[in-house]
Amino acid sequence: MKKGLVLPVVLIMLASISFPNANIFSEQAEASIVENYFPFHVGNQWTYTDGTKELTFSIIGTQEINGHTYYKFDDYFSAGLGGDGQTMGTEVLLRYDRELDAVLMYFHFRGEDVDITRYNFGGGRWAMAGLECRFKQRGVTCDVPAGQFSDCTNFQFLGYDAGPDCYGYGEYVAPGVGCVKYVVPGGACLGTDQKEGDLVTFQLRSYQILPSCGDADHPYPVGDLNHDCRVDMFDLAILSSNWLECTAPECDLRITDVTIFRCELVGNRFERFEEVHELTVGDVFVVQVEIFNFGHQTKNVLNLCGLVFSPENCVKVVASSWPSVCAANIPVPTGGRALLTPLCSSQAFKAEEAGHVIMHIYVDDWNSRTICDSTFTTEILSAQ
Ligand SMILES: [Ca+2]
């Protein structure tokens, strides 16, 4: 059975089961930080004032570019042009990048599509259009004409030729609102002694944030994997395509292949001579198990893996008179593979009864702790 077909069956089974302790699941899926701080929705509008002049930016539409949805602003704060109220003077495209937890700005430059990082909630420093940008501080309270906003995040943007203690300008963004304050604080940069806060240029005076999927009143439901506020077949498709993926430490080492060799006794050893995909009653065979280390550390395993046949009387172990001692501890480096066998070379299996055979394979460490296991099937045909 293909693994993709297993999931709907499982879901139907789950649907018939009630969970008396269902509140063990969180009430809602978490929005990413960047979505929380930047409520992008067509129709949203922000008006800023410096006391005399006003700037208003609106989201006037969306645009799909290279599979990404960008929000089109009619204008936006200019990057790095100081506090004189200068804006981009043109439409600006911004989008979320959930993996980076960043807001990216689109440019079509010299015939290429280029995204530059405007705000990076992942922290640290990054470059943008000739500026060095910094995630400066979280948890700042901002008092502006539109109200008091707590838990603001401060970003700073400075020219590479600026001194170490100054920056070109800064922005404060508030959860559920976006940018609430645009400041030019750096005294040394401007040739004055002004410090942060001395020269606030534009503060949020009013704003319109339309209700949208993912905001505080319309949270993502549990299971909404593509964040469209609906749990439907699209989420099921995402879940199904990742079915049985495992990134847990116990999944670092995995059985990646099982090979059966018909063999014969040469002296005291069973030597493999033909790879087969099915067996016939009377065949003597050995099994080779390939394991791969997907983790980031070397794993030590026992070279003899466990193997249990089901039904158990379909196969028996045959042995030469040679002593069967061959257990060893072997290292499997990260990105490396190893070949294990369930028996020493003085032993082999013999197919006894025809039928469908299930092989349960276990990989253990030296202390008999099972590191990984898997199940494979084969067929034993009747001898004719
Ligand atoms: Ca969904």
Residues whose N, C-alpha, C, O or C-beta is under 5 A from the ligand:
A	BS01	CA	D224 L225 N226 H227 D228 C229 R230 V231 D232 D235
